[in-house]
Amino acid sequence: MAVGLTSSAAVSGRSQRAFRRPSALPGFPLAFGYAVTYLCLVVLLPLAALVWHASAAGLAGLWAIATEERVLAAFKISFGISFAAAVINAGFGLLVAWVLTRYRFPGRKLLDAAIDLPFALPTAVAGIALAALYAPNGWIGSLVAPFKIAFTPYGILVALVFVGLPFCVRTVQPLIAEIDKELEEAAATLGASRLRAVWTVLLPPLIPAILTGFALAFARAVGEYGSVIFVAGNIPYVSEIVPLLIIIKLEEFNYTGATAIATIMLAISFLTLLGINLLQAYSRRRFGHA
């Protein structure tokens, strides 16, 4: 019995020493308190204020605003096109990351640097540039005439693909660099075709990163405003996004309606990202990647 108590005390002592291990960061209470305070002030408090202001409309009022035909059309456009853009970025982002990581060719570093351009480029500048390119008399728009891209929902898709591509490329690229080429050689030695090697050896470890890039691209696309309004056309029921509808409500001094729409958008975005994160956690457990 004494031996058991002694061993338990030793284990407890070791765990406490490990917990109190010296670190370059401040002590845990100070660091934890600072992190929680910063999170509350920057993220949680503004969101709580938004929900509190929207609650003035009541549940019946929120439901009435959410079920307005114009609001439903804007939500369908924003979330539907954002999802489509994130899917496109997930596929092409994987391809771009693979080319940049596995191949050496002239201009590769320049192309690699250009991937981050949407991060640094002001969204209004991106919107003006896309509108000039894809307008009916633009360089690209004139080539596909009479099919219209700019000032239609297709213009929104182009803008959201543009702003979301870096997220998908940069989340996958480091993992591709870590994949040992010997795995591919071993699969080929065992008689696997190139396509089978990709599906069974190369793709599974990348799935969590692909889902992460998809979630980031989707979140960025849902809240995008600056680059979209210049290329969308902003026609109600056709190409009007939710952020623009919120701005319109504010210009009409309809603060309750604006905060109500924003709260509904916040709830839908939270539930969507929660589902993506649960799927991502499952894929990590399924494929053995943390």
PyMOL commands that set and color helices and strands:
alter all, ss='L'
color gray80, all
select helices_A, chain A and resi 2-19+28-66+69-102+108-114+117-120+123-134+153-178+181-189+194-202+204-222+226-232+242-251+255-287
alter helices_A, ss='H'
color red, helices_A
deselect
rebuild
show_as cartoon
